[in-house]
Amino acid sequence: WGATISDALDTMWIMDLKKEFKHSRNFVRSVDFTKSDEIINVFETIIHYLGGLLSAYELSKELIFLEKAQELGNALLPSFNSPTGLLYNAWNLTY
């Protein structure tokens, strides 16, 4: 999915790296956050991907980041459906 790209979107915007930001936006647009070939770490996914997408939206106001954050958030919702109500540490999005 490109963790470094998602995590660095806000930094690229703040540092006025618009060319890199645009390239990264196009990459993010192509990612399907509803599928993964591997089990994901839910906490790391939230802070790096979801956090990166939301901060990129907040700074740029580009709807693609909000749409992708919503896509990922909806995909992660079942990981909170545990007996304790706390999120699972690991989750298989395609299961």
N, C-alpha and C positions, 0 to 999 in steps of 0.2 A: 504493500500500500504506500510506501514511501514515508516513513515516520519523520525523517529529518526534514523533508519538504514541508509536511504539514506543520511540524513544530516550529519551523523557521519562517513561516509566512509573515508573522507580525514583525519580526526583525528585518526582513527584506523591505517591508513597507516603511518602517521607521527610518531605515538607513537609505531610503530613496533608491533602492535597487529595483526600479520599475520593470526593467527588462527581465530580470530573474523572477520577479513576482508574477509577471504575466505568463512566463513559461511554466512556473509552478502552478498557477491557476489552471492552465490548460491540462496539466498532468492530473490535478485533483479532480477536474471535471470527468476524466476518464476512469477514475477508480470506482469500483462497485463495493461499497462498504457493507453490503448485505451478505457477502460471501468471503470465505477465507479458506485457503488450503491447509491452514494450521490452526491449532488451538491458540486463542489469543489470551493475553493477560488483560483483564478488564480494567484494572486501575491504570496501567500504563497506556492503554488505548484511550481512556477518558482524558488523562492529562496531556498526552502528546497529540493525539489526533483531534479529539473533540475540542480540547482547549485551543489548539492551533487554528482550527476552522472557525471557532467562535470569535477569537481575537482578530483573525483576518477579516471577518465580516464586520466587526465593530469598527475597525480602522478604515476599511475600504468601502464599506456599504455595498459590496458586490453580492448579489443574492445567491450566486452559486455556492458560496461558502456556508450560508445559512441553510440552503437546501441539502448540502452534503452533511452538515452537522445534524440536521433532522433525520436524514437517512441513517446515519451511524447511530444516533441516539435511539431511534426506533429499533434498530437491529440489536442494540445492547439491552433494551428493556427486559427481556426474559431473564437476563443474568441476575436481576435483582429479585427474582421470584424464588427465593430460597426459604427454607423453613424458618430461618432467623430474621429474614427481611434484609439482611446484609448481602451485598453483592458477592457472587462467586469469584474466586481468584482467577480461575481459568474458565474459558467458555469456547464452545464450538458454534460459530454462527450458522453453519450449514447443517447442523444436526436437527 
